[in-house]
Every structure is written in structure tokens, then in C-alpha cells.
Amino acid sequence: MLLVFGVGFLVLFLIVAIAEGIGDPGVPSGDVAVVEDAPADTGNVSEAEFERAFRQTAAQSGQKKPPKPGDEQYDELKEAALTSLLDVIWLKGQADEMGLSVTEKEVADEFKKLKDENFKNEAEYRKFLKDSKFTQADVNARVELQMLSTQIQEGITQDAQAPSDDAVETYYKAAKSTQFTQPETRDVRLVLNKNEAKANQAKALLEKDDSPKSWKKIARKFSEDQTTKKQGGLRKELAEGGIEEPVNEAIFGTPEGRVEGPVKADQGYYVFLVENSKPENVQELSEVEDQIKSQLEQQAQQETFSEFVADYTARWSGRTFCADDFVIERCANFKGDPHPATAPPACYEADPKEPAEACPAPVFQLVPAAPGTVTPLQPRGTPLAQRPVPAPNGEGAETAPVPLPTGP
């Protein structure tokens, strides 16, 4: 039930480690963190506020009693509690800068809606308050925060540029053959047998009588294809490429209503008859224009939102300073370990006892897209394969040039 009052917008925020800020304002005595440029009287996190948030976080994680320093999970819960408090300040500060707000009546109406949707009765809601260590004021604050976060997200995505007619047409042309074309399909009856003589025997019988009743009898007797032998050999809506060659070519090159075969293939000998065909169907641009616009709008909104998230996190992290015992990645005075957590310690030791088998590259490298792979359907393209190539003379592999694909 606690998730009902969670701030879904926050899960999209990427936590970025910010180097120690210049002009650290210091954290006042009695506080655990301070956020610069926050709305009046909201930028300080007091020790009392933190302790209260810590108890609530422990209750949400199923802890009957909050852990003490040194206990397992203490540091994890401490960071989660401080993060939740900073989320409140950051989001309210962002909403204030964007000129967004909600009234007490709007909060009350939204709370009633959430309460009615998620609690059967008043007793169940009261139990939730008791178990979570929340007060009604805490719940109202969560509801307000959720409403503000929704407004922020809506405001950001509304700024995304609507796709132009040219962009829609370009996407349609790129996706026409894959997304907007239904290939020809055929309903086929077939008998498969590994023995050529038996396949010929089945064909001879079917040439005398190719009725569905006859196919049912002959397929059950001669066919070794377990998926169709009990259905009179019928395979409906077979698309080109849906069966092994050369049977596929034979089926799609044969007129309807004629018993053909046997055609030899890896699985055996096929005798078949095309019952009917459904021609290829290509949707016109006018039929799918709205669908394409909606898809491109969603992509644009996601890109706009991702850009906002990166800027939001960097700006508010740079404004946040934490007391020595409460420094987390969201604080400007956080000093992170530049070494990847998954890297073996030996990678960074001057004289390791056991050399590491593999270490990460010292510099992060962007992987370029292979030439010719960037399309409206795949804006980032296909990552170019990164691999060593031996020199022409078999030596000096490390300095040998890497040939690039030429593209179409």
C-alpha cells in the first residue's frame, strides 16, 4: 500500500556523482543537509526530520525496530531516508521554479480518490498509517508531491516538438516493408514422408481424390508431420519463408488446387496442394499516419524528458550539501570512488599479490554506429563491432588498422 503514495516520477531520475562543490556553504548545526536555492524554509533537513524519515523507511522495509549504526542495513536505510527527504525539496523547488502548484482542495480530492481505490474501509487505512509510521500530514505531503511531479512531467513532455509531415513520411518509407506490409499467405495441405515411394503413393491417391475428406484419411496414414497429420495435412496462413526450402519456393510458385510433389527437402519428401491464397496487403500512409505520429511524439517526449532528468539531477545535486556522516551521491560534497565497483581490486593496486585477469578501460569510449545503420527506425544505429585485427603480415596486431564496413 505504501507504493500508492510513492513518487513515480522519481524512479526515472539518474543519480549522478557530483564532484565537491566550490563555495561549500556548510551545514548548520542540528541539520543533516542543506539545499541552496530551495523555496523559503524548505531547504534544510533537520536531524529530527531525518530520524522520523529513518523510522518510516525502516517500517516500509519490514523492520519492526529501526536498526542502529553498525547494524546490517543501517547504511542502506539511512541513505534511502535522506534520499526521500531530498526528493521532497528538489521536486518542490523544481515545481516552484516552473511556477507549478496545487491547492489544499486538489490534494484532498486526490487523496480521497487514492484512498477509495486502495483501501477497503477506514480500518484498513488506519492500519496502514500505524504500520508505516505515517501521519495524515505525511500522506497529504506524499499526495502533493505526486501531483507536482505529474505536473512537472506533463510540462516537460508538452515542450517536445511535434513530428513534421516529412518526418512521418520518412518513417513510413523506412518501415513500410516491415511494419505496414502483411505478406502473402497460403492455406496449404501437405503430406511429409521420409520415404519417397510412400510420398508418391500418397500423391497418386490424392490425384484421384483431393477432397478434404480424402486428405484427412491420407495425411493420417502417410504423413510424418505431427503438427498437421491430424488436421488433414492443413497448414493455414503459411507465409513465405515459413517452411524449409525448396518446398517454400515450390508452394509459392504453384497455382491453387493442384496436387504437387514429391519435393525433396531435409525433413523428407513433401506432397502438397495450395487451397487458397491471401495476397500481400500494404497499408497506405493515410491509414497509419496517426499511429506513426503518436509513436514519434512518444520518442520525442522521452528524449526531452531524458535531457531534463540529466539537467535536473546535475543542478539540484550541485545545490545540495550534506553533513559529514550523511554524505551520499546526491550531495555536492560527495567524493566518489572513480573505480568501477565490479573491477578487481588488483587493477588499482601498485603491487597486487594476484594480478587481475581483466581490467576495465581507463577511459570510457563511445561506441560508434556502423555506417549505413542509422535509420528513422533505429536512430542510434547498430553498434560498430570493436575487435583487434591482425596486421597483413601477421605481426603488430595492436597497431593494425581496423577496417570499417562500407555500408550499403
FIVOMI-649101 format. One record per residue (C-alpha): residue number from 1; residue in three letters; y, z, x. Coordinates in steps of 0.1 Angstrom, whole numbers, plus 5000, padded with zeros to 4 digits. Last residue first. Layout:
<atoms>
+-----+-----+------+------+------+
|   n | res |    Y |    Z |    X |
+-----+-----+------+------+------+
| NUM | ALA |    Y |    Z |    X |
...
+-----+-----+------+------+------+
</atoms>
This chain:
<atoms>
+-----+-----+------+------+------+
|   n | res |    Y |    Z |    X |
+-----+-----+------+------+------+
| 408 | PRO | 4996 | 4515 | 5251 |
| 407 | GLY | 5003 | 4542 | 5276 |
| 406 | THR | 5002 | 4537 | 5314 |
| 405 | PRO | 4984 | 4570 | 5321 |
| 404 | LEU | 4997 | 4587 | 5352 |
| 403 | PRO | 4981 | 4585 | 5386 |
| 402 | VAL | 4983 | 4618 | 5406 |
| 401 | PRO | 4994 | 4612 | 5442 |
| 400 | ALA | 4972 | 4627 | 5469 |
| 399 | THR | 4988 | 4656 | 5487 |
| 398 | GLU | 4961 | 4682 | 5479 |
| 397 | ALA | 4933 | 4657 | 5482 |
| 396 | GLY | 4941 | 4651 | 5518 |
| 395 | GLU | 4909 | 4633 | 5525 |
| 394 | GLY | 4886 | 4609 | 5506 |
| 393 | ASN | 4903 | 4578 | 5520 |
| 392 | PRO | 4919 | 4569 | 5486 |
| 391 | ALA | 4931 | 4605 | 5483 |
| 390 | PRO | 4912 | 4627 | 5459 |
| 389 | VAL | 4929 | 4636 | 5425 |
| 388 | PRO | 4937 | 4671 | 5415 |
| 387 | ARG | 4940 | 4679 | 5378 |
| 386 | GLN | 4967 | 4683 | 5351 |
| 385 | ALA | 4959 | 4664 | 5320 |
| 384 | LEU | 4991 | 4654 | 5301 |
| 383 | PRO | 4995 | 4674 | 5270 |
| 382 | THR | 4993 | 4652 | 5239 |
| 381 | GLY | 5026 | 4646 | 5221 |
| 380 | ARG | 5052 | 4673 | 5213 |
| 379 | PRO | 5064 | 4654 | 5182 |
| 378 | GLN | 5028 | 4647 | 5169 |
| 377 | LEU | 5031 | 4629 | 5136 |
| 376 | PRO | 5065 | 4613 | 5144 |
| 375 | THR | 5050 | 4602 | 5177 |
| 374 | VAL | 5048 | 4614 | 5213 |
| 373 | THR | 5015 | 4601 | 5228 |
| 372 | GLY | 5028 | 4570 | 5246 |
| 371 | PRO | 5031 | 4587 | 5279 |
| 370 | ALA | 5011 | 4619 | 5282 |
| 369 | ALA | 5032 | 4649 | 5273 |
| 368 | PRO | 5045 | 4671 | 5301 |
| 367 | VAL | 5030 | 4705 | 5308 |
| 366 | LEU | 5058 | 4730 | 5316 |
| 365 | GLN | 5050 | 4750 | 5347 |
| 364 | PHE | 5053 | 4787 | 5350 |
| 363 | VAL | 5059 | 4797 | 5387 |
| 362 | PRO | 5036 | 4819 | 5408 |
| 361 | ALA | 5005 | 4801 | 5394 |
| 360 | PRO | 4979 | 4826 | 5382 |
| 359 | CYS | 4953 | 4840 | 5406 |
| 358 | ALA | 4917 | 4831 | 5410 |
| 357 | GLU | 4887 | 4847 | 5429 |
| 356 | ALA | 4907 | 4877 | 5438 |
| 355 | PRO | 4902 | 4891 | 5473 |
| 354 | GLU | 4882 | 4924 | 5475 |
| 353 | LYS | 4898 | 4951 | 5496 |
| 352 | PRO | 4932 | 4937 | 5490 |
| 351 | ASP | 4957 | 4936 | 5519 |
| 350 | ALA | 4992 | 4930 | 5506 |
| 349 | GLU | 4982 | 4935 | 5470 |
| 348 | TYR | 4996 | 4911 | 5443 |
| 347 | CYS | 4966 | 4889 | 5436 |
| 346 | ALA | 4943 | 4918 | 5442 |
| 345 | PRO | 4955 | 4934 | 5410 |
| 344 | PRO | 4936 | 4907 | 5390 |
| 343 | ALA | 4959 | 4888 | 5366 |
| 342 | THR | 4954 | 4895 | 5329 |
| 341 | ALA | 4985 | 4917 | 5326 |
| 340 | PRO | 5006 | 4889 | 5341 |
| 339 | HIS | 5028 | 4902 | 5370 |
| 338 | PRO | 5065 | 4904 | 5364 |
| 337 | ASP | 5062 | 4941 | 5354 |
| 336 | GLY | 5090 | 4948 | 5330 |
| 335 | LYS | 5122 | 4968 | 5336 |
| 334 | PHE | 5136 | 4978 | 5302 |
| 333 | ASN | 5173 | 4986 | 5304 |
| 332 | ALA | 5181 | 4960 | 5277 |
| 331 | CYS | 5157 | 4977 | 5254 |
| 330 | ARG | 5133 | 4958 | 5232 |
| 329 | GLU | 5106 | 4959 | 5258 |
| 328 | ILE | 5104 | 4997 | 5255 |
| 327 | VAL | 5124 | 5026 | 5271 |
| 326 | PHE | 5119 | 5059 | 5253 |
| 325 | ASP | 5115 | 5084 | 5281 |
| 324 | ASP | 5146 | 5072 | 5299 |
| 323 | ALA | 5168 | 5069 | 5269 |
| 322 | CYS | 5171 | 5035 | 5254 |
| 321 | PHE | 5198 | 5008 | 5254 |
| 320 | THR | 5200 | 4979 | 5229 |
| 319 | ARG | 5227 | 4953 | 5230 |
| 318 | GLY | 5208 | 4928 | 5251 |
| 317 | SER | 5178 | 4933 | 5229 |
| 316 | TRP | 5200 | 4923 | 5200 |
| 315 | ARG | 5212 | 4891 | 5216 |
| 314 | ALA | 5178 | 4880 | 5231 |
| 313 | THR | 5159 | 4887 | 5199 |
| 312 | TYR | 5184 | 4869 | 5176 |
| 311 | ASP | 5186 | 4839 | 5199 |
| 310 | ALA | 5148 | 4834 | 5201 |
| 309 | VAL | 5145 | 4840 | 5164 |
| 308 | PHE | 5173 | 4816 | 5155 |
| 307 | GLU | 5156 | 4788 | 5175 |
| 306 | SER | 5123 | 4795 | 5157 |
| 305 | PHE | 5141 | 4794 | 5124 |
| 304 | THR | 5157 | 4760 | 5131 |
| 303 | GLU | 5123 | 4746 | 5142 |
| 302 | GLN | 5106 | 4760 | 5111 |
| 301 | GLN | 5133 | 4746 | 5088 |
| 300 | ALA | 5130 | 4712 | 5104 |
| 299 | GLN | 5092 | 4712 | 5100 |
| 298 | GLN | 5095 | 4723 | 5064 |
| 297 | GLU | 5120 | 4696 | 5057 |
| 296 | LEU | 5097 | 4670 | 5073 |
| 295 | GLN | 5069 | 4681 | 5050 |
| 294 | SER | 5090 | 4681 | 5019 |
| 293 | LYS | 5104 | 4647 | 5027 |
| 292 | ILE | 5069 | 4633 | 5033 |
| 291 | GLN | 5057 | 4646 | 4999 |
| 290 | ASP | 5088 | 4632 | 4981 |
| 289 | GLU | 5083 | 4598 | 4996 |
| 288 | VAL | 5046 | 4596 | 4988 |
| 287 | GLU | 5045 | 4572 | 4959 |
| 286 | SER | 5077 | 4553 | 4969 |
| 285 | LEU | 5062 | 4547 | 5003 |
| 284 | GLU | 5032 | 4529 | 4988 |
| 283 | GLN | 4998 | 4545 | 4988 |
| 282 | VAL | 4971 | 4522 | 5003 |
| 281 | ASN | 4938 | 4519 | 4985 |
| 280 | GLU | 4908 | 4502 | 5001 |
| 279 | PRO | 4884 | 4487 | 4976 |
| 278 | LYS | 4857 | 4506 | 4957 |
| 277 | SER | 4824 | 4488 | 4959 |
| 276 | ASN | 4793 | 4487 | 4938 |
| 275 | GLU | 4755 | 4488 | 4940 |
| 274 | VAL | 4751 | 4477 | 4976 |
| 273 | LEU | 4713 | 4475 | 4982 |
| 272 | PHE | 4694 | 4488 | 5012 |
| 271 | VAL | 4663 | 4486 | 5033 |
| 270 | TYR | 4667 | 4505 | 5066 |
| 269 | TYR | 4643 | 4507 | 5095 |
| 268 | GLY | 4643 | 4537 | 5118 |
| 267 | GLN | 4665 | 4565 | 5130 |
| 266 | ASP | 4679 | 4546 | 5159 |
| 265 | ALA | 4685 | 4514 | 5139 |
| 264 | LYS | 4665 | 4484 | 5127 |
| 263 | VAL | 4677 | 4466 | 5096 |
| 262 | PRO | 4650 | 4459 | 5071 |
| 261 | GLY | 4668 | 4446 | 5054 |
| 260 | GLU | 4688 | 4435 | 5023 |
| 259 | VAL | 4683 | 4439 | 4985 |
| 258 | ARG | 4713 | 4421 | 4968 |
| 257 | GLY | 4735 | 4436 | 4940 |
| 256 | GLU | 4768 | 4437 | 4959 |
| 255 | PRO | 4777 | 4414 | 4987 |
| 254 | THR | 4768 | 4423 | 5023 |
| 253 | GLY | 4792 | 4428 | 5052 |
| 252 | PHE | 4800 | 4465 | 5046 |
| 251 | ILE | 4763 | 4473 | 5045 |
| 250 | ALA | 4754 | 4452 | 5075 |
| 249 | GLU | 4781 | 4467 | 5097 |
| 248 | ASN | 4771 | 4502 | 5088 |
| 247 | VAL | 4734 | 4495 | 5094 |
| 246 | PRO | 4741 | 4483 | 5129 |
| 245 | GLU | 4752 | 4510 | 5134 |
| 244 | GLU | 4748 | 4545 | 5120 |
| 243 | ILE | 4763 | 4556 | 5087 |
| 242 | GLY | 4797 | 4569 | 5077 |
| 241 | GLY | 4816 | 4543 | 5098 |
| 240 | GLU | 4829 | 4526 | 5067 |
| 239 | ALA | 4829 | 4550 | 5039 |
| 238 | LEU | 4799 | 4557 | 5017 |
| 237 | GLU | 4811 | 4566 | 4982 |
| 236 | LYS | 4777 | 4574 | 4968 |
| 235 | ARG | 4744 | 4575 | 4985 |
| 234 | LEU | 4716 | 4566 | 4962 |
| 233 | GLY | 4680 | 4564 | 4975 |
| 232 | GLY | 4666 | 4571 | 4941 |
| 231 | GLN | 4682 | 4606 | 4942 |
| 230 | LYS | 4651 | 4623 | 4955 |
| 229 | LYS | 4650 | 4600 | 4986 |
| 228 | THR | 4687 | 4605 | 4993 |
| 227 | THR | 4692 | 4635 | 5015 |
| 226 | GLN | 4657 | 4636 | 5029 |
| 225 | ASP | 4659 | 4601 | 5044 |
| 224 | GLU | 4622 | 4594 | 5050 |
| 223 | SER | 4620 | 4568 | 5023 |
| 222 | PHE | 4587 | 4553 | 5012 |
| 221 | LYS | 4573 | 4571 | 4981 |
| 220 | ARG | 4604 | 4589 | 4967 |
| 219 | ALA | 4625 | 4558 | 4975 |
| 218 | ILE | 4601 | 4536 | 4957 |
| 217 | LYS | 4600 | 4555 | 4925 |
| 216 | LYS | 4637 | 4562 | 4922 |
| 215 | TRP | 4645 | 4526 | 4933 |
| 214 | SER | 4622 | 4513 | 4905 |
| 213 | LYS | 4640 | 4534 | 4879 |
| 212 | PRO | 4674 | 4524 | 4892 |
| 211 | SER | 4664 | 4487 | 4888 |
| 210 | ASP | 4656 | 4466 | 4918 |
| 209 | ASP | 4624 | 4451 | 4905 |
| 208 | LYS | 4606 | 4422 | 4923 |
| 207 | GLU | 4629 | 4424 | 4954 |
| 206 | LEU | 4624 | 4462 | 4953 |
| 205 | LEU | 4587 | 4458 | 4958 |
| 204 | ALA | 4591 | 4434 | 4987 |
| 203 | LYS | 4617 | 4457 | 5003 |
| 202 | ALA | 4594 | 4487 | 5001 |
| 201 | GLN | 4566 | 4468 | 5018 |
| 200 | ASN | 4590 | 4456 | 5045 |
| 199 | ALA | 4600 | 4492 | 5052 |
| 198 | LYS | 4563 | 4502 | 5053 |
| 197 | ALA | 4557 | 4475 | 5079 |
| 196 | GLU | 4587 | 4485 | 5099 |
| 195 | ASN | 4575 | 4521 | 5102 |
| 194 | LYS | 4603 | 4546 | 5109 |
| 193 | ASN | 4613 | 4545 | 5073 |
| 192 | LEU | 4647 | 4546 | 5055 |
| 191 | VAL | 4651 | 4534 | 5020 |
| 190 | LEU | 4687 | 4528 | 5007 |
| 189 | ARG | 4708 | 4527 | 4976 |
| 188 | VAL | 4745 | 4522 | 4983 |
| 187 | ASP | 4778 | 4532 | 4965 |
| 186 | ARG | 4805 | 4517 | 4986 |
| 185 | THR | 4838 | 4529 | 4999 |
| 184 | GLU | 4869 | 4511 | 5011 |
| 183 | PRO | 4894 | 4533 | 5030 |
| 182 | GLN | 4920 | 4556 | 5012 |
| 181 | THR | 4952 | 4549 | 5031 |
| 180 | PHE | 4981 | 4574 | 5030 |
| 179 | GLN | 4972 | 4599 | 5057 |
| 178 | THR | 4955 | 4578 | 5084 |
| 177 | SER | 4967 | 4542 | 5081 |
| 176 | LYS | 5002 | 4551 | 5068 |
| 175 | ALA | 5009 | 4580 | 5091 |
| 174 | ALA | 5031 | 4562 | 5116 |
| 173 | LYS | 5047 | 4539 | 5090 |
| 172 | TYR | 5053 | 4568 | 5067 |
| 171 | TYR | 5069 | 4590 | 5094 |
| 170 | THR | 5093 | 4562 | 5103 |
| 169 | GLU | 5102 | 4557 | 5066 |
| 168 | VAL | 5109 | 4594 | 5062 |
| 167 | ALA | 5130 | 4595 | 5093 |
| 166 | ASP | 5150 | 4564 | 5082 |
| 165 | ASP | 5156 | 4579 | 5048 |
| 164 | SER | 5171 | 4609 | 5066 |
| 163 | PRO | 5154 | 4643 | 5067 |
| 162 | ALA | 5175 | 4673 | 5055 |
| 161 | GLN | 5192 | 4692 | 5084 |
| 160 | ALA | 5182 | 4729 | 5086 |
| 159 | ASP | 5210 | 4752 | 5076 |
| 158 | GLN | 5192 | 4762 | 5045 |
| 157 | THR | 5165 | 4776 | 5067 |
| 156 | ILE | 5189 | 4801 | 5083 |
| 155 | GLY | 5204 | 4814 | 5050 |
| 154 | GLU | 5169 | 4817 | 5035 |
| 153 | GLN | 5157 | 4837 | 5064 |
| 152 | ILE | 5187 | 4860 | 5064 |
| 151 | GLN | 5184 | 4865 | 5026 |
| 150 | THR | 5147 | 4874 | 5030 |
| 149 | SER | 5155 | 4899 | 5058 |
| 148 | LEU | 5182 | 4915 | 5036 |
| 147 | MET | 5157 | 4919 | 5007 |
| 146 | GLN | 5131 | 4934 | 5030 |
| 145 | LEU | 5156 | 4958 | 5044 |
| 144 | GLU | 5167 | 4969 | 5010 |
| 143 | VAL | 5131 | 4975 | 5000 |
| 142 | ARG | 5125 | 4995 | 5031 |
| 141 | ALA | 5156 | 5016 | 5026 |
| 140 | ASN | 5146 | 5023 | 4990 |
| 139 | VAL | 5112 | 5035 | 5002 |
| 138 | ASP | 5127 | 5058 | 5027 |
| 137 | ALA | 5151 | 5072 | 5000 |
| 136 | GLN | 5121 | 5078 | 4977 |
| 135 | THR | 5106 | 5099 | 5005 |
| 134 | PHE | 5078 | 5088 | 5028 |
| 133 | LYS | 5052 | 5110 | 5045 |
| 132 | SER | 5028 | 5081 | 5040 |
| 131 | ASP | 5001 | 5102 | 5023 |
| 130 | LYS | 5026 | 5121 | 5001 |
| 129 | LEU | 5046 | 5090 | 4991 |
| 128 | PHE | 5014 | 5071 | 4983 |
| 127 | LYS | 5001 | 5100 | 4962 |
| 126 | ARG | 5033 | 5098 | 4942 |
| 125 | TYR | 5027 | 5061 | 4936 |
| 124 | GLU | 4992 | 5067 | 4923 |
| 123 | ALA | 5005 | 5095 | 4900 |
| 122 | GLU | 5032 | 5072 | 4886 |
| 121 | ASN | 5007 | 5046 | 4875 |
| 120 | LYS | 4987 | 5015 | 4885 |
| 119 | PHE | 5007 | 5009 | 4917 |
| 118 | ASN | 5012 | 4975 | 4933 |
| 117 | GLU | 5029 | 4952 | 4909 |
| 116 | ASP | 5048 | 4979 | 4889 |
| 115 | LYS | 5061 | 4994 | 4921 |
| 114 | LEU | 5072 | 4961 | 4936 |
| 113 | LYS | 5091 | 4952 | 4904 |
| 112 | LYS | 5107 | 4986 | 4901 |
| 111 | PHE | 5118 | 4985 | 4938 |
| 110 | GLU | 5133 | 4950 | 4933 |
| 109 | ASP | 5154 | 4963 | 4903 |
| 108 | ALA | 5165 | 4994 | 4922 |
| 107 | VAL | 5175 | 4974 | 4953 |
| 106 | GLU | 5195 | 4950 | 4931 |
| 105 | LYS | 5211 | 4979 | 4914 |
| 104 | GLU | 5221 | 4995 | 4947 |
| 103 | THR | 5237 | 4962 | 4957 |
| 102 | VAL | 5225 | 4938 | 4984 |
| 101 | SER | 5244 | 4925 | 5014 |
| 100 | LEU | 5250 | 4894 | 5036 |
|  99 | GLY | 5281 | 4885 | 5055 |
|  98 | MET | 5262 | 4869 | 5084 |
|  97 | GLU | 5274 | 4895 | 5109 |
|  96 | ASP | 5264 | 4923 | 5084 |
|  95 | ALA | 5230 | 4907 | 5079 |
|  94 | GLN | 5225 | 4907 | 5116 |
|  93 | GLY | 5235 | 4943 | 5120 |
|  92 | LYS | 5213 | 4953 | 5091 |
|  91 | LEU | 5184 | 4935 | 5107 |
|  90 | TRP | 5190 | 4950 | 5142 |
|  89 | ILE | 5195 | 4985 | 5130 |
|  88 | VAL | 5164 | 4985 | 5108 |
|  87 | ASP | 5143 | 4968 | 5134 |
|  86 | LEU | 5154 | 4994 | 5159 |
|  85 | LEU | 5139 | 5021 | 5138 |
|  84 | SER | 5106 | 5003 | 5133 |
|  83 | THR | 5105 | 4996 | 5171 |
|  82 | LEU | 5110 | 5033 | 5178 |
|  81 | ALA | 5080 | 5042 | 5157 |
|  80 | ALA | 5058 | 5015 | 5171 |
|  79 | GLU | 5067 | 5025 | 5207 |
|  78 | LYS | 5058 | 5061 | 5200 |
|  77 | LEU | 5027 | 5052 | 5182 |
|  76 | GLU | 5014 | 5032 | 5212 |
|  75 | ASP | 5025 | 5060 | 5236 |
|  74 | TYR | 5007 | 5087 | 5216 |
|  73 | GLN | 4975 | 5066 | 5210 |
|  72 | GLU | 4953 | 5089 | 5231 |
|  71 | ASP | 4970 | 5122 | 5237 |
|  70 | GLY | 4993 | 5127 | 5267 |
|  69 | PRO | 5023 | 5135 | 5246 |
|  68 | LYS | 5011 | 5149 | 5213 |
|  67 | PRO | 4993 | 5130 | 5185 |
|  66 | PRO | 5006 | 5133 | 5149 |
|  65 | LYS | 4981 | 5150 | 5126 |
|  64 | LYS | 4961 | 5134 | 5099 |
|  63 | GLN | 4963 | 5101 | 5118 |
|  62 | GLY | 4955 | 5071 | 5095 |
|  61 | SER | 4978 | 5046 | 5112 |
|  60 | GLN | 5003 | 5050 | 5084 |
|  59 | ALA | 5004 | 5087 | 5089 |
|  58 | ALA | 5011 | 5083 | 5126 |
|  57 | THR | 5039 | 5059 | 5118 |
|  56 | GLN | 5054 | 5084 | 5093 |
|  55 | ARG | 5052 | 5112 | 5118 |
|  54 | PHE | 5069 | 5090 | 5145 |
|  53 | ALA | 5096 | 5079 | 5121 |
|  52 | ARG | 5105 | 5116 | 5115 |
|  51 | GLU | 5105 | 5124 | 5152 |
|  50 | PHE | 5127 | 5093 | 5158 |
|  49 | GLU | 5152 | 5103 | 5132 |
|  48 | ALA | 5154 | 5138 | 5147 |
|  47 | GLU | 5158 | 5125 | 5182 |
|  46 | SER | 5187 | 5104 | 5170 |
|  45 | VAL | 5188 | 5066 | 5169 |
|  44 | ASN | 5224 | 5054 | 5172 |
|  43 | GLY | 5239 | 5021 | 5160 |
|  42 | THR | 5242 | 5028 | 5123 |
|  41 | ASP | 5275 | 5048 | 5120 |
|  40 | ALA | 5296 | 5016 | 5119 |
|  39 | PRO | 5277 | 4983 | 5119 |
|  38 | ALA | 5259 | 4976 | 5152 |
|  37 | ASP | 5280 | 4962 | 5181 |
|  36 | GLU | 5260 | 4982 | 5206 |
|  35 | VAL | 5226 | 4997 | 5198 |
|  34 | VAL | 5219 | 5032 | 5210 |
|  33 | ALA | 5185 | 5048 | 5217 |
|  32 | VAL | 5168 | 5082 | 5220 |
|  31 | ASP | 5198 | 5103 | 5209 |
|  30 | GLY | 5205 | 5140 | 5213 |
|  29 | SER | 5226 | 5134 | 5244 |
|  28 | PRO | 5243 | 5100 | 5242 |
|  27 | VAL | 5225 | 5070 | 5256 |
|  26 | GLY | 5243 | 5052 | 5285 |
|  25 | PRO | 5268 | 5024 | 5281 |
|  24 | ASP | 5249 | 5001 | 5305 |
|  23 | GLY | 5276 | 4979 | 5320 |
|  22 | ILE | 5252 | 4952 | 5332 |
|  21 | GLY | 5220 | 4950 | 5313 |
|  20 | GLU | 5186 | 4956 | 5328 |
|  19 | ALA | 5165 | 4925 | 5324 |
|  18 | ILE | 5154 | 4916 | 5289 |
|  17 | ALA | 5116 | 4914 | 5280 |
|  16 | VAL | 5113 | 4891 | 5250 |
|  15 | ILE | 5096 | 4903 | 5218 |
|  14 | LEU | 5091 | 4872 | 5196 |
|  13 | PHE | 5102 | 4878 | 5160 |
|  12 | LEU | 5080 | 4863 | 5134 |
|  11 | VAL | 5065 | 4896 | 5123 |
|  10 | LEU | 5100 | 4908 | 5115 |
|   9 | PHE | 5104 | 4886 | 5084 |
|   8 | GLY | 5075 | 4904 | 5067 |
|   7 | VAL | 5094 | 4936 | 5065 |
|   6 | GLY | 5069 | 4960 | 5052 |
|   5 | PHE | 5073 | 4977 | 5018 |
|   4 | VAL | 5041 | 4964 | 5002 |
|   3 | LEU | 5024 | 4968 | 5036 |
|   2 | LEU | 5023 | 5006 | 5029 |
|   1 | MET | 5000 | 5000 | 5000 |
+-----+-----+------+------+------+
</atoms>
